[in-house]
Amino acid sequence: SSNRSKLARLQPAGVSDTAQVTPLFPKVDLTKTVTDGSLAYVDESFGWTLKLVNSGQGAAQTLVVTDVLPKNWAFDTGSARISVGGAAAVPLVNPVVGAEGGKATLTWNLGSASPATPILPGAASSATLTQRTVLITFTAKPSAAAASAAGTGINVHPHTNTLRAVTTDGTGATNNASGSFTGANSSANAFLGEADLTIEKTGAADPLVAGETAIGWSILVSNDGPDTAAGPITVTDTTGALPAGIKVTGAAGEGWTCELPVRGADGVTTFECARTDAADSLASDAFFPVIEVEVEVADNQAAVTGIMNSATVNPGRTVDPNPDNNTDEDPIATTTSADLVLEKTVTTQDPTAGSALTWLLPPSTVGPSVSVHTDAAPITLT
């Protein structure tokens, strides 16, 4: 009681003071981007980057990061890496994989509740922008079903990936009177290209001649677009059952490497051609140099028609929306042609007036085909 009265006597009448405390809150902004270009390919890994920056004054204690993949895309296990505050990227644990609207969700829980060190400091701490940043990278693959789900075509049908997050401050709160501690969701798009490859198989206009080797078929691969077709692009060629006297001996074309033809016991012959540079692409409305197929016809091969051969172009990494025009066939025919020669010689020695003369006219051929003929008796003139 005496102490209180002493304090009262020491405090001047009418004197007071106040102090204002301004709480500091985090604000984490989200940015979703593609890691290395927006063009994706079916069943190939594609990179995504998640960027989270604390632009608020207060520290972000924890972050729950959720990434929503495009439909029919799947996370590549073990591909995630993280950089916190500008440090070197290190492997990040695999996310918890869920599902949402038919799409896969990937969730990572970063940081620990207070009193642990916050995952990201605030601007009031004088930390640099880099020190207030988390970067996560990972890869995912689109399946063949992704092409039909979202569609194909560069800058036409996007495959959208969306990033969202939940941020807490040191008290575990996720918002204040001004709103959420996390900024708006962020999205990025990937695209699956579309290239309609076609093939045209053309048989020789004129019958191949027995006894000669000539070009039997030509093969033309074109791209009807709309996008560039990425390699590797190959062609498979298959004949019908060939007669014994007809053989496919090889195929060649500029920029193509063709296997030696393999003939089965039934006469069916196959071979494959691939671009010498497997990475060769084919622009929209362009075509590769023609492949020519060489055929050898035996000199004793009888004339025949309707010798069929089909060729199929095998698209590379780019989605082909119309496989119906990836195969074409065309027939060829063979004929015979023999250059016959008759050499007339007299066989009567020292003919005399009134006697019979005898000549011999033996036929011969200089090809290219074998000539079938019947020898005749010598011609006698009287």
C-alpha positions in Angstrom: 0.0 0.0 0.0 2.9 2.4 0.9 4.6 1.5 -2.5 1.5 2.4 -4.5 1.2 5.7 -2.8 4.9 6.5 -3.5 4.4 5.7 -7.2 1.4 7.9 -7.4 3.4 10.8 -5.9 6.2 10.2 -8.5 3.9 10.2 -11.7 3.0 13.7 -12.9 -0.7 14.3 -13.2 -2.1 14.0 -16.8 0.9 12.1 -18.3 0.2 8.9 -20.4 1.8 7.0 -23.3 0.7 4.4 -25.9 2.6 2.0 -28.2 1.3 0.5 -31.5 2.4 -3.0 -32.6 2.0 -3.8 -36.3 1.9 -7.6 -36.9 3.8 -9.0 -39.9 2.2 -11.4 -42.2 3.4 -13.5 -45.1 2.1 -13.3 -48.7 3.3 -16.1 -51.0 2.9 -15.5 -54.7 2.7 -18.5 -57.1 4.1 -18.9 -60.6 3.7 -22.0 -62.7 5.9 -22.4 -65.9 7.1 -25.0 -68.3 10.8 -25.9 -67.7 12.0 -26.2 -71.3 9.5 -25.2 -74.0 5.8 -26.0 -74.3 6.0 -28.9 -76.8 5.3 -32.3 -75.3 5.3 -35.8 -76.7 3.3 -38.9 -75.7 5.1 -41.1 -73.2 8.0 -38.7 -72.9 9.0 -36.8 -69.8 8.0 -33.1 -69.8 9.4 -30.6 -67.3 7.3 -28.3 -65.1 8.6 -25.6 -62.7 6.8 -24.3 -59.5 7.9 -20.9 -58.1 6.7 -19.6 -54.7 7.9 -16.2 -53.5 7.1 -14.7 -50.1 6.5 -11.0 -50.9 5.0 -10.3 -47.5 6.7 -8.7 -44.5 6.2 -11.7 -42.2 7.7 -15.2 -42.5 5.9 -18.1 -44.1 6.1 -20.9 -41.6 4.8 -23.7 -43.7 3.7 -24.3 -47.3 1.3 -27.0 -48.6 2.0 -27.0 -52.4 -0.4 -28.8 -54.7 0.0 -29.2 -58.4 -2.9 -30.4 -60.6 -1.6 -32.2 -63.7 -3.4 -32.1 -67.1 -5.8 -35.1 -67.6 -4.1 -38.4 -68.4 -0.6 -37.1 -67.3 1.4 -39.0 -64.7 4.2 -37.9 -62.4 7.7 -39.3 -63.0 8.6 -41.0 -59.7 11.8 -39.6 -58.3 12.0 -36.6 -60.6 11.2 -33.8 -58.2 13.9 -31.4 -57.0 13.8 -28.3 -54.7 15.8 -25.2 -54.1 15.0 -23.1 -51.0 16.4 -19.6 -50.6 18.7 -19.8 -53.6 20.5 -22.9 -52.4 21.5 -25.6 -54.9 18.6 -27.9 -55.9 18.4 -31.2 -54.1 16.1 -34.2 -54.5 12.6 -33.7 -53.1 10.5 -36.5 -51.7 7.8 -37.9 -54.0 4.5 -36.1 -53.6 1.3 -37.5 -52.2 -0.6 -38.4 -55.4 -4.3 -37.8 -55.4 -7.1 -37.3 -57.9 -9.4 -34.4 -58.7 -11.8 -34.2 -61.5 -10.1 -37.1 -63.3 -6.7 -35.4 -63.0 -3.8 -36.4 -60.8 -2.8 -34.0 -58.0 0.7 -33.8 -56.5 1.0 -32.4 -52.9 4.2 -31.6 -51.0 4.2 -30.4 -47.3 7.1 -28.0 -46.8 8.4 -26.6 -43.5 7.4 -27.4 -39.9 5.2 -25.6 -37.4 6.6 -23.1 -34.9 9.1 -23.0 -33.2 10.9 -24.5 -36.2 12.6 -22.1 -38.6 10.1 -20.8 -41.1 10.3 -22.2 -44.7 10.6 -18.7 -46.1 11.6 -15.5 -44.3 9.6 -12.2 -44.8 10.8 -9.0 -46.4 11.0 -7.3 -43.0 14.0 -9.6 -42.2 16.0 -7.9 -45.0 16.2 -11.3 -46.8 16.7 -10.9 -50.6 14.0 -12.0 -53.1 16.0 -15.1 -53.9 16.2 -15.9 -50.2 12.4 -15.7 -50.0 11.9 -18.1 -53.0 11.2 -21.8 -53.3 11.7 -23.5 -56.7 10.4 -27.0 -57.4 11.0 -28.8 -60.7 9.7 -32.2 -61.7 8.7 -34.1 -64.9 5.5 -35.9 -65.9 4.4 -37.9 -68.9 1.3 -37.6 -71.1 -0.2 -40.9 -72.1 -1.8 -41.6 -75.5 -5.1 -40.9 -73.9 -4.0 -37.4 -73.2 -4.1 -36.7 -76.9 -7.8 -37.4 -77.1 -8.7 -35.9 -73.7 -7.4 -32.4 -74.3 -6.7 -32.6 -78.0 -3.6 -32.0 -80.2 -2.3 -29.1 -82.1 0.4 -26.5 -81.1 -1.3 -23.4 -79.6 -4.7 -24.9 -80.3 -5.5 -27.4 -77.6 -3.7 -26.7 -74.3 -2.9 -29.3 -71.6 -3.2 -27.1 -68.5 -1.3 -27.6 -65.3 -2.4 -25.6 -62.2 -0.4 -24.7 -59.1 -2.1 -23.8 -55.8 -0.8 -23.6 -52.2 -1.7 -23.0 -48.6 0.6 -20.7 -46.5 0.7 -20.5 -42.7 2.3 -17.9 -40.4 4.0 -18.6 -37.1 0.6 -19.0 -35.4 -0.7 -21.6 -37.9 -3.1 -19.1 -39.4 -3.7 -19.1 -43.2 -5.2 -15.7 -43.6 -6.0 -12.4 -41.8 -8.6 -9.7 -42.3 -7.0 -8.7 -45.6 -7.3 -12.2 -47.1 -5.3 -15.3 -47.7 -1.6 -15.5 -47.1 -1.3 -17.2 -50.5 -1.7 -15.5 -53.9 -3.9 -16.6 -56.8 -3.5 -20.0 -58.4 -1.1 -20.0 -61.4 -1.3 -22.2 -64.6 0.9 -23.1 -67.5 0.2 -25.0 -70.7 1.8 -27.7 -72.7 0.9 -28.8 -76.2 0.9 -32.1 -78.1 1.8 -31.5 -81.8 -0.4 -32.9 -84.6 1.1 -34.0 -88.0 -0.9 -36.0 -90.5 1.7 -38.1 -92.3 0.7 -39.7 -95.6 2.4 -42.2 -97.9 2.0 -42.7 -101.7 3.1 -46.0 -103.3 3.4 -45.9 -107.1 4.2 -48.9 -109.3 6.1 -48.6 -112.5 3.9 -47.3 -115.3 5.2 -49.8 -117.8 5.6 -53.6 -117.2 9.1 -54.7 -116.1 10.8 -56.7 -118.8 12.0 -60.3 -118.0 15.8 -60.4 -117.9 16.2 -56.8 -116.6 16.5 -55.0 -113.3 14.5 -51.8 -112.9 12.7 -49.5 -110.5 9.5 -51.3 -109.6 8.0 -48.9 -107.1 8.5 -45.4 -105.7 7.5 -44.3 -102.2 6.7 -40.7 -101.2 6.2 -39.6 -97.5 4.4 -36.3 -97.0 3.2 -34.2 -94.0 -0.3 -32.7 -94.4 0.2 -30.8 -91.1 -0.8 -28.8 -89.3 2.4 -29.1 -87.2 6.0 -30.3 -87.9 6.4 -34.1 -87.6 9.3 -35.0 -85.3 11.4 -38.1 -86.0 12.2 -40.9 -85.9 10.1 -41.6 -89.0 10.3 -45.0 -90.7 8.8 -46.8 -93.7 7.9 -50.5 -93.8 7.5 -52.2 -97.1 5.8 -55.6 -97.7 5.2 -57.3 -101.1 2.7 -59.9 -101.9 3.9 -63.5 -102.6 6.3 -63.0 -105.5 7.0 -65.6 -108.2 10.4 -67.2 -108.1 11.6 -65.1 -111.0 10.8 -61.7 -109.4 13.0 -60.4 -106.6 13.2 -57.1 -104.7 16.9 -56.5 -104.6 17.1 -53.2 -102.7 15.7 -49.7 -101.9 17.3 -46.3 -101.7 16.5 -42.6 -101.4 18.3 -39.4 -100.4 18.6 -39.2 -96.7 17.2 -42.7 -96.2 18.9 -45.9 -94.9 17.2 -49.0 -96.1 17.7 -52.6 -94.9 18.4 -55.4 -97.3 15.1 -57.0 -98.4 14.2 -60.3 -96.6 12.3 -62.8 -98.7 10.2 -65.5 -97.1 9.7 -69.0 -98.3 6.3 -67.9 -99.7 7.9 -65.1 -101.7 6.7 -62.3 -99.4 9.5 -59.8 -99.1 9.9 -57.1 -96.5 12.3 -54.3 -95.7 12.4 -51.1 -93.6 13.8 -47.6 -94.4 14.6 -45.0 -91.8 15.9 -41.5 -92.0 19.7 -41.6 -91.8 19.4 -38.9 -89.2 16.8 -40.3 -86.8 16.0 -36.8 -85.6 15.0 -35.5 -89.0 11.7 -33.7 -88.8 9.2 -33.0 -91.6 7.6 -29.6 -91.8 3.9 -29.2 -92.6 3.1 -29.4 -96.3 6.6 -30.8 -97.1 7.8 -34.3 -98.2 10.9 -36.4 -97.9 12.9 -37.5 -101.0 11.4 -40.5 -102.8 12.4 -44.0 -102.0 12.9 -46.2 -105.0 12.5 -50.0 -104.9 14.6 -52.0 -107.3 13.2 -55.2 -108.8 15.0 -58.0 -110.7 13.1 -60.1 -113.2 14.6 -63.4 -114.3 15.0 -63.8 -118.1 12.7 -66.8 -118.1 9.9 -65.2 -116.0 6.6 -65.4 -117.8 4.5 -62.2 -118.1 2.4 -61.6 -115.0 0.1 -58.8 -113.7 -1.1 -57.6 -110.3 2.1 -57.9 -108.4 1.2 -56.1 -105.2 3.3 -54.1 -102.8 2.2 -52.1 -99.8 4.2 -49.5 -97.8 3.4 -48.0 -94.3 4.8 -44.9 -92.8 5.4 -45.1 -89.1 5.0 -41.7 -87.4 7.6 -40.5 -85.0 7.1 -38.6 -81.8 4.3 -36.3 -83.1 0.7 -37.5 -82.8 -0.8 -38.5 -86.2 -4.5 -37.8 -86.1 -5.3 -39.9 -89.2 -3.7 -43.3 -89.4 -5.9 -44.4 -92.3 -3.6 -42.7 -94.9 -0.4 -44.2 -93.4 -0.5 -47.2 -95.8 -0.7 -47.4 -99.6 -0.3 -50.1 -102.2 0.1 -50.3 -105.9 0.7 -53.2 -108.4 3.2 -53.7 -111.1 3.3 -56.1 -114.1 6.0 -57.9 -116.0 6.4 -58.8 -119.7 8.8 -60.5 -122.0 10.9 -59.1 -124.8 13.3 -61.0 -126.9 15.4 -59.7 -129.8 15.4 -62.6 -132.3 18.1 -62.9 -134.9 18.0 -65.1 -138.0 21.3 -65.9 -139.8 20.8 -67.4 -143.2 23.5 -69.7 -144.5 23.6 -72.0 -147.6 24.3 -75.6 -146.9 24.6 -76.9 -150.5 28.2 -77.1 -151.5 29.2 -76.2 -155.0 25.6 -76.0 -156.4 25.2 -76.7 -160.2 22.6 -75.6 -162.6 19.4 -77.6 -162.2 20.3 -79.0 -158.8 18.6 -78.2 -155.5 19.9 -75.5 -153.1 19.5 -75.7 -149.4 19.7 -72.9 -146.8 19.7 -73.0 -143.0 18.0 -70.3 -141.0 18.7 -71.0 -137.3 17.0 -68.4 -134.9 18.9 -67.0 -131.9 18.1 -64.3 -129.3 20.1 -61.5 -127.7 17.5 -61.0 -124.9 16.8 -59.6 -122.6 14.1 -62.3 -122.2 14.4 -66.0 -123.0 12.8 -66.8 -126.4 10.7 -69.9 -126.8 10.8 -71.2 -130.4 10.6 -74.4 -132.5 13.4 -75.3 -134.9 12.2 -75.7 -138.5 13.6 -78.1 -141.2 16.0 -76.5 -143.6 14.3 -74.6 -146.4 14.9 -76.2 -149.8 14.5 -74.2 -153.0 14.4 -76.0 -156.4 
